[in-house]
Amino acid sequence: MDSIGTEARQATALLAAIEAIEAMVAVAVALVGERRRIELDGLEAEVERLCAACLAAPRSAVPAVRVRLLGLVSRLDGLRDAMPRA
C-alpha cells in the first residue's frame, strides 16, 4: 500500500466526517428554528472524534481540512446564535 494512496484515503475520510457533522448541525439548526429541543451530546462526541482525527491528518490534507473546519465553525456559531438564551 503506498503512502500517497493511504494519505488520500485518510483525507477523504476526514473531509467526509466534516461533511457529516455539517449535516448534523444543519438538522439541529432546523429543529431549533421550529422551537424544538435538541440534544447536543452526540454532536459534541462527533466533534471530539473529528478533532482527534484532524491531529493525525496527513500534512497534504491540512489546507483542505482547514478550510472545511473554518466552515464548520461558522455553522456551529450559527447554531449557537439560533439557540434561545436561558
RORO-570030 format. One record per atom (N, C-alpha, C): atom name; x, y, z. Coordinates in Angstrom, 2 decimals. Layout:
BEGIN
R  atom        x        y        z
R    CA        X        Y        Z
...
//
This chain:
BEGIN
R  atom        x        y        z
R     N     0.85    -1.17     0.00
R    CA     0.00     0.00     0.00
R     C     0.90     1.24     0.00
R     N     0.73     2.13    -0.93
R    CA     1.57     3.31    -0.99
R     C     1.07     4.39    -0.04
R     N     2.01     5.22     0.43
R    CA     1.65     6.23     1.41
R     C     0.77     7.32     0.82
R     N     0.94     7.62    -0.46
R    CA     0.11     8.65    -1.09
R     C    -1.34     8.19    -1.15
R     N    -1.56     6.95    -1.49
R    CA    -2.92     6.40    -1.51
R     C    -3.53     6.37    -0.13
R     N    -2.73     6.01     0.86
R    CA    -3.21     5.98     2.24
R     C    -3.56     7.39     2.70
R     N    -2.70     8.35     2.40
R    CA    -2.97     9.74     2.78
R     C    -4.23    10.26     2.09
R     N    -4.42     9.91     0.84
R    CA    -5.61    10.35     0.11
R     C    -6.86     9.77     0.74
R     N    -6.81     8.49     1.12
R    CA    -7.96     7.87     1.77
R     C    -8.24     8.52     3.13
R     N    -7.19     8.82     3.89
R    CA    -7.36     9.49     5.19
R     C    -7.99    10.86     5.00
R     N    -7.50    11.60     4.03
R    CA    -8.03    12.94     3.76
R     C    -9.49    12.86     3.34
R     N    -9.82    11.92     2.49
R    CA   -11.20    11.75     2.03
R     C   -12.12    11.41     3.19
R     N   -11.67    10.51     4.06
R    CA   -12.47    10.13     5.22
R     C   -12.67    11.31     6.17
R     N   -11.63    12.10     6.35
R    CA   -11.71    13.25     7.23
R     C   -12.67    14.30     6.68
R     N   -12.58    14.58     5.40
R    CA   -13.49    15.53     4.77
R     C   -14.94    15.03     4.79
R     N   -15.12    13.73     4.65
R    CA   -16.46    13.15     4.74
R     C   -17.01    13.29     6.16
R     N   -16.16    13.14     7.16
R    CA   -16.59    13.30     8.55
R     C   -17.02    14.74     8.81
R     N   -16.29    15.69     8.26
R    CA   -16.66    17.10     8.42
R     C   -18.01    17.34     7.77
R     N   -18.20    16.79     6.58
R    CA   -19.47    16.94     5.88
R     C   -20.63    16.35     6.67
R     N   -20.40    15.20     7.30
R    CA   -21.45    14.57     8.11
R     C   -21.82    15.44     9.31
R     N   -20.82    16.05     9.93
R    CA   -21.10    16.92    11.06
R     C   -21.82    18.18    10.60
R     N   -21.44    18.70     9.44
R    CA   -22.16    19.85     8.90
R     C   -23.64    19.52     8.70
R     N   -23.92    18.31     8.26
R    CA   -25.31    17.88     8.08
R     C   -26.03    17.80     9.43
R     N   -25.34    17.28    10.44
R    CA   -25.93    17.22    11.79
R     C   -26.25    18.62    12.29
R     N   -25.36    19.55    12.06
R    CA   -25.57    20.94    12.50
R     C   -26.76    21.54    11.76
R     N   -26.87    21.27    10.48
R    CA   -27.99    21.80     9.70
R     C   -29.33    21.29    10.25
R     N   -29.37    20.02    10.60
R    CA   -30.59    19.46    11.20
R     C   -30.88    20.14    12.54
R     N   -29.85    20.31    13.35
R    CA   -30.02    20.96    14.65
R     C   -30.54    22.39    14.50
R     N   -30.00    23.12    13.53
R    CA   -30.46    24.50    13.30
R     C   -31.94    24.49    12.88
R     N   -32.32    23.56    12.03
R    CA   -33.71    23.47    11.59
R     C   -34.63    23.15    12.78
R     N   -34.21    22.25    13.64
R    CA   -35.02    21.90    14.81
R     C   -35.15    23.08    15.76
R     N   -34.07    23.79    15.97
R    CA   -34.12    24.98    16.83
R     C   -35.05    26.02    16.21
R     N   -35.00    26.14    14.90
R    CA   -35.89    27.08    14.22
R     C   -37.36    26.74    14.40
R     N   -37.65    25.48    14.63
R    CA   -39.02    25.02    14.89
R     C   -39.33    25.02    16.39
R     N   -38.43    25.59    17.17
R    CA   -38.55    25.68    18.63
R     C   -38.62    24.31    19.30
R     N   -37.91    23.38    18.70
R    CA   -37.83    22.04    19.30
R     C   -36.55    21.93    20.10
R     N   -36.60    21.13    21.13
R    CA   -35.42    20.89    21.96
R     C   -34.47    19.96    21.19
R     N   -33.19    20.19    21.38
R    CA   -32.20    19.33    20.73
R     C   -31.23    18.83    21.79
R     N   -30.69    17.67    21.53
R    CA   -29.67    17.06    22.39
R     C   -28.33    17.22    21.68
R     N   -27.38    17.82    22.34
R    CA   -26.10    18.12    21.70
R     C   -24.99    17.13    22.06
R     N   -25.27    16.15    22.90
R    CA   -24.22    15.21    23.31
R     C   -23.63    14.45    22.13
R     N   -24.47    13.99    21.23
R    CA   -23.98    13.26    20.06
R     C   -23.12    14.13    19.17
R     N   -23.56    15.36    18.95
R    CA   -22.78    16.30    18.14
R     C   -21.44    16.58    18.80
R     N   -21.46    16.78    20.10
R    CA   -20.22    17.05    20.83
R     C   -19.24    15.88    20.70
R     N   -19.75    14.66    20.82
R    CA   -18.89    13.48    20.70
R     C   -18.29    13.37    19.30
R     N   -19.10    13.67    18.28
R    CA   -18.59    13.63    16.90
R     C   -17.51    14.68    16.68
R     N   -17.72    15.86    17.23
R    CA   -16.72    16.92    17.08
R     C   -15.42    16.53    17.79
R     N   -15.54    15.90    18.96
R    CA   -14.33    15.42    19.66
R     C   -13.56    14.42    18.81
R     N   -14.28    13.47    18.20
R    CA   -13.62    12.48    17.34
R     C   -12.98    13.16    16.13
R     N   -13.69    14.13    15.58
R    CA   -13.16    14.86    14.42
R     C   -11.87    15.59    14.80
R     N   -11.86    16.24    15.93
R    CA   -10.66    16.96    16.37
R     C    -9.48    16.01    16.52
R     N    -9.71    14.85    17.11
R    CA    -8.64    13.87    17.26
R     C    -8.14    13.41    15.89
R     N    -9.06    13.18    14.97
R    CA    -8.66    12.75    13.63
R     C    -7.89    13.85    12.91
R     N    -8.27    15.09    13.13
R    CA    -7.56    16.21    12.48
R     C    -6.11    16.28    12.93
R     N    -5.86    15.94    14.17
R    CA    -4.49    15.96    14.68
R     C    -3.61    14.94    13.95
R     N    -4.24    13.90    13.43
R    CA    -3.49    12.86    12.71
R     C    -3.60    13.02    11.20
R     N    -4.14    14.13    10.75
R    CA    -4.34    14.33     9.30
R     C    -3.01    14.39     8.58
R     N    -2.96    13.81     7.40
R    CA    -1.75    13.91     6.59
R     C    -1.46    15.38     6.27
R     N    -0.20    15.71     6.27
R    CA     0.20    17.10     6.01
R     C    -0.39    17.62     4.70
R     N    -0.48    16.76     3.71
R    CA    -1.01    17.19     2.41
R     C    -2.49    17.58     2.48
R     N    -3.19    17.09     3.48
R    CA    -4.62    17.37     3.61
R     C    -4.92    18.62     4.42
R     N    -3.93    19.14     5.11
R    CA    -4.16    20.24     6.05
R     C    -4.84    21.45     5.41
R     N    -4.42    21.94     4.25
R    CA    -5.09    23.12     3.70
R     C    -6.59    22.89     3.45
R     N    -6.94    21.78     2.86
R    CA    -8.35    21.49     2.57
R     C    -9.14    21.30     3.87
R     N    -8.54    20.61     4.82
R    CA    -9.21    20.37     6.11
R     C    -9.41    21.70     6.84
R     N    -8.41    22.55     6.81
R    CA    -8.52    23.86     7.48
R     C    -9.70    24.65     6.93
R     N    -9.83    24.69     5.63
R    CA   -10.94    25.44     5.01
R     C   -12.28    24.87     5.45
R     N   -12.40    23.56     5.42
R    CA   -13.67    22.92     5.80
R     C   -13.96    23.12     7.28
R     N   -12.92    23.08     8.13
R    CA   -13.12    23.30     9.56
R     C   -13.58    24.73     9.84
R     N   -13.04    25.68     9.11
R    CA   -13.49    27.07     9.28
R     C   -14.98    27.20     8.93
R     N   -15.39    26.50     7.88
R    CA   -16.81    26.49     7.53
R     C   -17.66    25.84     8.60
R     N   -17.15    24.75     9.18
R    CA   -17.87    24.06    10.25
R     C   -18.00    24.96    11.47
R     N   -16.94    25.65    11.82
R    CA   -17.00    26.58    12.96
R     C   -18.07    27.64    12.72
R     N   -18.13    28.14    11.49
R    CA   -19.15    29.13    11.15
R     C   -20.55    28.56    11.34
R     N   -20.75    27.33    10.92
R    CA   -22.06    26.68    11.07
R     C   -22.39    26.45    12.54
R     N   -21.39    26.06    13.31
R    CA   -21.60    25.88    14.76
R     C   -21.93    27.21    15.42
R     N   -21.28    28.27    15.00
R    CA   -21.61    29.61    15.51
R     C   -23.07    29.96    15.17
R     N   -23.49    29.60    13.96
R    CA   -24.88    29.83    13.56
R     C   -25.85    29.07    14.44
R     N   -25.51    27.83    14.79
R    CA   -26.35    27.04    15.68
R     C   -26.42    27.72    17.05
R     N   -25.29    28.13    17.56
R    CA   -25.27    28.81    18.86
R     C   -26.17    30.05    18.82
R     N   -26.04    30.83    17.75
R    CA   -26.82    32.06    17.64
R     C   -28.32    31.77    17.50
R     N   -28.68    30.63    16.92
R    CA   -30.09    30.28    16.74
R     C   -30.74    29.76    18.01
R     N   -29.91    29.32    18.95
R    CA   -30.47    28.73    20.17
R     C   -30.99    29.82    21.10
R     N   -32.12    29.51    21.75
R    CA   -32.68    30.50    22.68
R     C   -31.74    30.72    23.87
R     N   -31.74    31.92    24.36
R    CA   -30.92    32.26    25.52
R     C   -31.69    31.89    26.79
R     N   -30.96    31.37    27.74
R    CA   -31.61    30.98    29.02
R     C   -31.87    32.18    29.90
//
